[in-house]
Amino acid sequence: MGRSFRWLLAAFWTSNIGDGIALAAGPLLVASQTDSPMLVALAALLQQLPWLLFGLWAGAIADRVDRRLLVMVANGLRAVVIAVLAATILTENVSIGVVLGAMFLYGIAEVFADSAASTLMPMLVKKQDLAIGQARLQGGFLVANQLVGPPVGAFLFTTGMAFPFMVQVVAVALAVVLVSRIATTRGAVRGTVDTHLRQDIADGLRWIWAHGPVRTLAIVILSFNVTWAAGWAVLVLYARDHLQMGEIGFGFLTTASAVGGLIGIALFGRLHPRFSLATLMKACLLLEVVTHLGLALAPQGWVAILIMVVFGAYAFVWGTVSATVRQRAVPTEFQGRVGSVYMVCVFGGAVIGNGLGGLIAESWGLTAPFWFAFVGAGLTLAIVWRHLSKVAHAEAPPEDEPAEPAPRDV
């Protein structure tokens, strides 16, 4: 799909290897500095909070500046934050306060990097290539971030606390170099902008509300993240205490979802040409409802593991299809703002769902969050079912098709 897409794909994979390493090394570093469950939980919250605080602003900025440059600057700041953290570890000046502060600053930079990076592919490839392009990006996230990175990060941490973060700095810095090779039109996609950021955010929200299919997809993503996070919040206790799988069994559950994702990668190339996007969306959401029911009724651990394999497979397909649908329907000048709203829905839904899941489990037991998720997801799907065909095939105006970028020396 062109040289620029290959540079983008290489940068995405490289960056996600670094993030995957931190996915294991970060919690291990936190645990090495404190035994407080509250501080450990706070560390997890600080990874989600920046999206809720700065997500809309980051999307608006991505729509008014040079997006490629914004990705490079934000990733460069990520590398600086991690380099400082690694230096404090090497000099034995690290503390839980330093770690939490670094995680929050890193999360802020990541919000701006991801908001701009998500807008690059629609500028580089044609609409008919968006689905396969998204599949390759999603595959990179699954392999590099979820499968390869974490065990490497854990191994490096055991050899030296600073090592995984030093490797992450190299990976993120290399991603900056790779992004710099992408050929895009220089400058902002909107040209000269004379509006305030608040006005840009308001315009983006109004555009989403006025566009029925995009609005429906945002509501689906928010509600389904609330229901899934309710069960995920107690998954470790569900595996350990309800299914009697122990800590190792919980590890098998999370690994099973990654294995399912690999199956999704293998199947997507066959599913995409044979089925419409609407059919794939309906199938994924229906499987989500059935997954909650299956986990609520699972009598033994091996059943839950099989269910998680199925979850991983359709979650990969859903992530690829939903991103493709959104990028096809949203004009280039709104990609940053609309994409940031979707990410706020993802993380906002997760925060709400985590809280609800804990309260429900405290009152009605460890399977109750899955029953809540089954009913909530089922009702949501029933409401939006007949609208999904319009959602899947919503298109932006024809003139919004990305033009071929002007060649430049790379």
RAHURA-V353477 format. One record per residue. N is the residue number from 1. RES is the residue in one letter. D_FIRST is the distance of its C-alpha to the first C-alpha in Angstrom with 1 decimal. Layout:
# RAHURA-V353477
n->[N & N]
res->[RES & RES]
d_first->[D_FIRST & D_FIRST]
This chain:
# RAHURA-V353477
n->[1 & 2 & 3 & 4 & 5 & 6 & 7 & 8 & 9 & 10 & 11 & 12 & 13 & 14 & 15 & 16 & 17 & 18 & 19 & 20 & 21 & 22 & 23 & 24 & 25 & 26 & 27 & 28 & 29 & 30 & 31 & 32 & 33 & 34 & 35 & 36 & 37 & 38 & 39 & 40 & 41 & 42 & 43 & 44 & 45 & 46 & 47 & 48 & 49 & 50 & 51 & 52 & 53 & 54 & 55 & 56 & 57 & 58 & 59 & 60 & 61 & 62 & 63 & 64 & 65 & 66 & 67 & 68 & 69 & 70 & 71 & 72 & 73 & 74 & 75 & 76 & 77 & 78 & 79 & 80 & 81 & 82 & 83 & 84 & 85 & 86 & 87 & 88 & 89 & 90 & 91 & 92 & 93 & 94 & 95 & 96 & 97 & 98 & 99 & 100 & 101 & 102 & 103 & 104 & 105 & 106 & 107 & 108 & 109 & 110 & 111 & 112 & 113 & 114 & 115 & 116 & 117 & 118 & 119 & 120 & 121 & 122 & 123 & 124 & 125 & 126 & 127 & 128 & 129 & 130 & 131 & 132 & 133 & 134 & 135 & 136 & 137 & 138 & 139 & 140 & 141 & 142 & 143 & 144 & 145 & 146 & 147 & 148 & 149 & 150 & 151 & 152 & 153 & 154 & 155 & 156 & 157 & 158 & 159 & 160 & 161 & 162 & 163 & 164 & 165 & 166 & 167 & 168 & 169 & 170 & 171 & 172 & 173 & 174 & 175 & 176 & 177 & 178 & 179 & 180 & 181 & 182 & 183 & 184 & 185 & 186 & 187 & 188 & 189 & 190 & 191 & 192 & 193 & 194 & 195 & 196 & 197 & 198 & 199 & 200 & 201 & 202 & 203 & 204 & 205 & 206 & 207 & 208 & 209 & 210 & 211 & 212 & 213 & 214 & 215 & 216 & 217 & 218 & 219 & 220 & 221 & 222 & 223 & 224 & 225 & 226 & 227 & 228 & 229 & 230 & 231 & 232 & 233 & 234 & 235 & 236 & 237 & 238 & 239 & 240 & 241 & 242 & 243 & 244 & 245 & 246 & 247 & 248 & 249 & 250 & 251 & 252 & 253 & 254 & 255 & 256 & 257 & 258 & 259 & 260 & 261 & 262 & 263 & 264 & 265 & 266 & 267 & 268 & 269 & 270 & 271 & 272 & 273 & 274 & 275 & 276 & 277 & 278 & 279 & 280 & 281 & 282 & 283 & 284 & 285 & 286 & 287 & 288 & 289 & 290 & 291 & 292 & 293 & 294 & 295 & 296 & 297 & 298 & 299 & 300 & 301 & 302 & 303 & 304 & 305 & 306 & 307 & 308 & 309 & 310 & 311 & 312 & 313 & 314 & 315 & 316 & 317 & 318 & 319 & 320 & 321 & 322 & 323 & 324 & 325 & 326 & 327 & 328 & 329 & 330 & 331 & 332 & 333 & 334 & 335 & 336 & 337 & 338 & 339 & 340 & 341 & 342 & 343 & 344 & 345 & 346 & 347 & 348 & 349 & 350 & 351 & 352 & 353 & 354 & 355 & 356 & 357 & 358 & 359 & 360 & 361 & 362 & 363 & 364 & 365 & 366 & 367 & 368 & 369 & 370 & 371 & 372 & 373 & 374 & 375 & 376 & 377 & 378 & 379 & 380 & 381 & 382 & 383 & 384 & 385 & 386 & 387 & 388 & 389 & 390 & 391 & 392 & 393 & 394 & 395 & 396 & 397 & 398 & 399 & 400 & 401 & 402 & 403 & 404 & 405 & 406 & 407 & 408 & 409 & 410]
res->[M & G & R & S & F & R & W & L & L & A & A & F & W & T & S & N & I & G & D & G & I & A & L & A & A & G & P & L & L & V & A & S & Q & T & D & S & P & M & L & V & A & L & A & A & L & L & Q & Q & L & P & W & L & L & F & G & L & W & A & G & A & I & A & D & R & V & D & R & R & L & L & V & M & V & A & N & G & L & R & A & V & V & I & A & V & L & A & A & T & I & L & T & E & N & V & S & I & G & V & V & L & G & A & M & F & L & Y & G & I & A & E & V & F & A & D & S & A & A & S & T & L & M & P & M & L & V & K & K & Q & D & L & A & I & G & Q & A & R & L & Q & G & G & F & L & V & A & N & Q & L & V & G & P & P & V & G & A & F & L & F & T & T & G & M & A & F & P & F & M & V & Q & V & V & A & V & A & L & A & V & V & L & V & S & R & I & A & T & T & R & G & A & V & R & G & T & V & D & T & H & L & R & Q & D & I & A & D & G & L & R & W & I & W & A & H & G & P & V & R & T & L & A & I & V & I & L & S & F & N & V & T & W & A & A & G & W & A & V & L & V & L & Y & A & R & D & H & L & Q & M & G & E & I & G & F & G & F & L & T & T & A & S & A & V & G & G & L & I & G & I & A & L & F & G & R & L & H & P & R & F & S & L & A & T & L & M & K & A & C & L & L & L & E & V & V & T & H & L & G & L & A & L & A & P & Q & G & W & V & A & I & L & I & M & V & V & F & G & A & Y & A & F & V & W & G & T & V & S & A & T & V & R & Q & R & A & V & P & T & E & F & Q & G & R & V & G & S & V & Y & M & V & C & V & F & G & G & A & V & I & G & N & G & L & G & G & L & I & A & E & S & W & G & L & T & A & P & F & W & F & A & F & V & G & A & G & L & T & L & A & I & V & W & R & H & L & S & K & V & A & H & A & E & A & P & P & E & D & E & P & A & E & P & A & P & R & D & V]
d_first->[0.0 & 3.8 & 7.1 & 8.2 & 6.2 & 7.6 & 10.8 & 11.0 & 10.7 & 13.2 & 15.4 & 15.5 & 16.6 & 19.0 & 20.6 & 21.0 & 22.8 & 25.2 & 25.7 & 26.3 & 28.9 & 30.6 & 30.5 & 33.3 & 34.8 & 35.3 & 37.6 & 39.4 & 40.1 & 41.4 & 43.6 & 45.0 & 46.2 & 47.8 & 49.2 & 49.2 & 47.3 & 47.1 & 45.4 & 42.9 & 42.1 & 41.9 & 39.3 & 37.1 & 37.8 & 36.9 & 33.3 & 33.1 & 35.4 & 33.2 & 30.8 & 33.9 & 35.4 & 32.5 & 29.5 & 30.3 & 31.0 & 27.8 & 25.8 & 27.9 & 27.4 & 23.6 & 23.9 & 26.2 & 25.0 & 22.1 & 19.9 & 18.2 & 21.8 & 23.2 & 20.9 & 22.1 & 25.7 & 25.9 & 24.5 & 26.9 & 29.7 & 28.8 & 29.1 & 32.5 & 33.9 & 33.2 & 34.5 & 37.7 & 38.0 & 37.7 & 40.3 & 42.7 & 42.4 & 43.1 & 46.1 & 47.3 & 47.3 & 44.9 & 46.3 & 45.1 & 45.2 & 42.9 & 40.5 & 40.5 & 40.1 & 37.1 & 35.4 & 36.0 & 34.7 & 31.7 & 31.0 & 31.3 & 28.8 & 26.4 & 26.8 & 25.7 & 22.8 & 21.4 & 22.2 & 20.2 & 17.3 & 16.8 & 16.3 & 13.5 & 10.4 & 11.8 & 12.0 & 8.4 & 6.5 & 8.6 & 11.3 & 10.7 & 7.6 & 9.8 & 11.8 & 9.6 & 8.2 & 11.9 & 13.0 & 11.4 & 13.0 & 16.1 & 16.3 & 16.3 & 19.1 & 21.0 & 21.0 & 21.4 & 23.4 & 25.4 & 26.0 & 25.7 & 26.7 & 30.0 & 31.8 & 30.9 & 32.1 & 35.3 & 36.0 & 35.6 & 37.8 & 40.6 & 40.5 & 40.7 & 40.1 & 38.3 & 36.0 & 33.2 & 33.1 & 32.9 & 29.9 & 28.3 & 29.0 & 27.2 & 24.1 & 23.9 & 24.7 & 21.9 & 19.5 & 20.9 & 20.2 & 16.5 & 16.1 & 18.0 & 15.3 & 12.8 & 13.1 & 14.3 & 17.3 & 20.4 & 22.9 & 23.3 & 21.4 & 24.9 & 26.5 & 30.1 & 31.2 & 35.0 & 35.1 & 36.2 & 33.8 & 36.1 & 35.6 & 31.8 & 32.0 & 34.5 & 32.3 & 29.4 & 31.8 & 33.2 & 29.9 & 29.2 & 32.7 & 32.6 & 29.3 & 30.6 & 27.5 & 26.1 & 29.7 & 30.2 & 27.1 & 28.4 & 31.8 & 30.5 & 28.7 & 31.8 & 34.3 & 32.4 & 32.0 & 35.8 & 36.7 & 34.5 & 35.6 & 39.2 & 39.0 & 36.8 & 39.4 & 42.0 & 39.9 & 41.5 & 45.0 & 44.1 & 43.0 & 45.9 & 48.8 & 48.1 & 46.5 & 48.4 & 45.3 & 46.0 & 43.6 & 41.9 & 41.4 & 39.6 & 37.3 & 36.7 & 35.8 & 33.1 & 31.7 & 31.7 & 29.3 & 26.9 & 27.4 & 26.7 & 23.4 & 22.4 & 23.6 & 21.4 & 18.3 & 19.5 & 20.3 & 17.5 & 15.4 & 18.7 & 19.9 & 17.0 & 17.2 & 21.0 & 22.0 & 21.6 & 20.6 & 24.3 & 25.5 & 23.4 & 24.7 & 28.2 & 28.2 & 27.0 & 29.6 & 32.2 & 31.6 & 32.0 & 35.4 & 36.4 & 35.3 & 37.8 & 40.5 & 39.9 & 40.2 & 43.3 & 44.9 & 43.7 & 46.9 & 45.6 & 42.9 & 41.1 & 40.6 & 39.0 & 36.7 & 35.5 & 34.9 & 32.9 & 30.6 & 30.0 & 29.5 & 26.8 & 24.9 & 25.1 & 24.6 & 21.1 & 20.4 & 22.1 & 20.3 & 16.9 & 18.2 & 20.3 & 17.7 & 15.4 & 18.6 & 19.6 & 16.4 & 16.4 & 20.2 & 20.7 & 20.5 & 18.7 & 22.2 & 23.3 & 20.3 & 22.2 & 25.5 & 24.6 & 22.5 & 25.6 & 27.9 & 26.0 & 26.3 & 30.0 & 30.4 & 29.0 & 31.2 & 34.1 & 34.1 & 34.2 & 37.1 & 39.0 & 38.4 & 39.5 & 42.7 & 43.4 & 42.8 & 45.3 & 47.9 & 47.6 & 47.8 & 50.8 & 52.6 & 51.7 & 50.3 & 47.1 & 45.9 & 46.6 & 43.2 & 41.4 & 43.8 & 43.1 & 39.3 & 39.8 & 41.9 & 39.9 & 36.5 & 38.2 & 39.7 & 36.5 & 34.7 & 37.6 & 37.5 & 33.7 & 33.3 & 33.7 & 31.5 & 28.4 & 27.3 & 27.3 & 25.5 & 22.7 & 22.1 & 22.9 & 20.8 & 20.8 & 22.1 & 19.9 & 20.3 & 18.4 & 15.0 & 13.1 & 13.7 & 11.8 & 13.2 & 15.9 & 15.4 & 17.5 & 18.8 & 17.1]
